[in-house]
Structure formats: structure tokens, C-alpha cells
Amino acid sequence: MTVQEAIKQRRAYRSLTPVEITDETLHELAHAAVLAPTCFNNQPARFVFVRDPEQLEAMKLVYSKGNAWCHAASLVIAVCAEKGDDCVIRDREYYQFDTGLQTALLILRATELGLVAHPIAGYSPKKTRAALGIPDRVAVVTLVLVGRHAGTPSPVLSKEQLASERKRPERLSFDKMAFLERWPAEPEEGG
Ligand SMILES: Cc1cc2nc3c(=O)[nH]c(=O)nc-3n(C[C@H](O)[C@H](O)[C@H](O)COP(=O)(O)O)c2cc1C
């Protein structure tokens, strides 16, 4: 699979069926993440891989209401990072950015392995810390839900979630998100 194919194939699907998560899979995912570019090669991301059925059960308490689809995941990856592990250049704190880069590569590799890897923000960091023993000083940046894409839509999905299962949500056009040579002129205040 080419990078372009992986980028296109990756989707945040919410209809998941069980898949076996081997040690090899975990190593492949971690290896993709550790190869990402990071500030000073600091590699701030820490991944807690959760695949034990009892731990997956405990994780069911952490998801927000609209994220009941997460209960079907075979693997949950708690993506963690600490500010002090990465560059801080005046007001620029790179740990979240670098962790995002690392997670993006992990997600693309998961896609290549035929898996759905869906990041979420809808969870309680406090409950996640309690379930997984993550210290307070460590930020829980995202959870990535991993499974096999189910052939039939999950019955717990809302109308909107069902729609995005069928069709990729709209993206910004080139001219809304990319500028040539200069930031575009902004309308004068009050004008
Ligand atoms: C930081 C982040 C937080 C997200 N939080 C949620 C979430 O809580 N629940 C959910 O169902 N999807 C969540 N998503 C998935 C996005 O809704 C999805 O990526 C977006 O709609 C684009 O769809 P696509 O990835 O299939 O192209 C999140 C994605 C990111 C990157």
C-alpha cells in the first residue's frame, strides 16, 4: 500500500468487529510512531495498549455518551505525553504536536494492516487515569480505538454517525486552508 492509498483508505469508522491483536501488531504500531519526526528527536508519546478483556471492560466507563460504539474495540490505545519530555520554545509547547505526528503514523500503519484506528477526544481523562494507573502529571492526549471495520453498521450509532460511516465528512477546499506566498488580507475592523 502506498502512503497515498493509506491516507485515502484511513477513515474514522465507528462500526467495529473483533480482531486478534498480537504482540507483533503492537510492535508494528509502536515502531511506526517512534519513526515520526519530533523536536530534537524527543519522541514524547507514550502508548498504553489495552487489549485484555477485563481492562477493555474497565475502559467502558471512560467514554462520553456519544461514544458507545467504542465498546466494540479490540484494542484501546491511550496516547499519553508530558510537557517536560519535549521542546518548549517560549510559548510553543511541542509535546502535543509531536505526539499528534507520532499518532498519525501509528494510525496510517494500522490502516495498512487492515485495521480501523479511530482517535477520540470524547472520554474522561480522570477516569482513564484511574483505569490505567496513569499519573496526574501525564496528559492523556487521545484514545485510539482499534478494531476491524464491520460489514454492517453498529446499532448504537446516531443518524449523523451513520451518515459519516457511509460517506467521508466534507473537507475544506484548497483555498480555504492553503494560501500562496502570504496570509490573505483580513477585512478591516468595522469596515
Ligand atoms: C482529536 C480527535 C478527536 C475526535 N473525537 C471523536 C469522538 O470523541 N468521537 C467520535 O466518534 N469521533 C471522534 N473523532 C473522529 C472525527 O470525528 C473524524 O476523524 C472526522 O469526522 C473525519 O472523519 P474521517 O476521519 O472518517 O475522515 C475525533 C478525531 C480526532 C482527530
The ligand as an SDF file (V2000), in Angstrom:
LIG
                    3D

 31 33  0  0  0  0  0  0  0  0999 V2000
   -8.6740   14.7390   18.1920 C   0  0  0  0  0  0  0  0  0  0  0  0
   -9.8530   13.9840   17.6330 C   0  0  0  0  0  0  0  0  0  0  0  0
  -10.9600   13.8050   18.4250 C   0  0  0  0  0  0  0  0  0  0  0  0
  -12.0540   13.0570   17.9410 C   0  0  0  0  0  0  0  0  0  0  0  0
  -13.0680   12.7550   18.8060 N   0  0  0  0  0  0  0  0  0  0  0  0
  -14.0330   11.9090   18.4060 C   0  0  0  0  0  0  0  0  0  0  0  0
  -15.0000   11.4430   19.3340 C   0  0  0  0  0  0  0  0  0  0  0  0
  -14.9800   11.7430   20.5350 O   0  0  0  0  0  0  0  0  0  0  0  0
  -15.9570   10.6000   18.8710 N   0  0  0  0  0  0  0  0  0  0  0  0
  -16.0160   10.2010   17.5660 C   0  0  0  0  0  0  0  0  0  0  0  0
  -16.8970    9.4130   17.2300 O   0  0  0  0  0  0  0  0  0  0  0  0
  -15.0980   10.6090   16.6570 N   0  0  0  0  0  0  0  0  0  0  0  0
  -14.1000   11.4500   17.0490 C   0  0  0  0  0  0  0  0  0  0  0  0
  -13.1160   11.8410   16.1540 N   0  0  0  0  0  0  0  0  0  0  0  0
  -13.1780   11.4060   14.7340 C   0  0  0  0  0  0  0  0  0  0  0  0
  -13.5550   12.5820   13.8050 C   0  0  0  0  0  0  0  0  0  0  0  0
  -14.9110   12.9010   14.0070 O   0  0  0  0  0  0  0  0  0  0  0  0
  -13.2880   12.1730   12.3320 C   0  0  0  0  0  0  0  0  0  0  0  0
  -11.9140   11.9380   12.1810 O   0  0  0  0  0  0  0  0  0  0  0  0
  -13.7400   13.2650   11.3630 C   0  0  0  0  0  0  0  0  0  0  0  0
  -15.1320   13.4050   11.4110 O   0  0  0  0  0  0  0  0  0  0  0  0
  -13.3230   12.9790    9.9250 C   0  0  0  0  0  0  0  0  0  0  0  0
  -13.7720   11.7200    9.5140 O   0  0  0  0  0  0  0  0  0  0  0  0
  -12.7540   10.6870    8.8480 P   0  0  0  0  0  0  0  0  0  0  0  0
  -11.6100   10.5440    9.8420 O   0  0  0  0  0  0  0  0  0  0  0  0
  -13.5000    9.3900    8.6720 O   0  0  0  0  0  0  0  0  0  0  0  0
  -12.2920   11.2500    7.5540 O   0  0  0  0  0  0  0  0  0  0  0  0
  -12.0340   12.5840   16.6030 C   0  0  0  0  0  0  0  0  0  0  0  0
  -10.9090   12.7840   15.8050 C   0  0  0  0  0  0  0  0  0  0  0  0
   -9.8160   13.4680   16.3120 C   0  0  0  0  0  0  0  0  0  0  0  0
   -8.5850   13.6300   15.4380 C   0  0  0  0  0  0  0  0  0  0  0  0
  1  2  1  0
  2  3  1  0
  2 30  2  0
  3  4  2  0
  4  5  1  0
  4 28  1  0
  5  6  2  0
  6  7  1  0
  6 13  1  0
  7  8  2  0
  7  9  1  0
  9 10  1  0
 10 11  2  0
 10 12  1  0
 12 13  2  0
 13 14  1  0
 14 15  1  0
 14 28  1  0
 15 16  1  0
 16 17  1  0
 16 18  1  0
 18 19  1  0
 18 20  1  0
 20 21  1  0
 20 22  1  0
 22 23  1  0
 23 24  1  0
 24 25  2  0
 24 26  1  0
 24 27  1  0
 28 29  2  0
 29 30  1  0
 30 31  1  0
M  END
$$$$
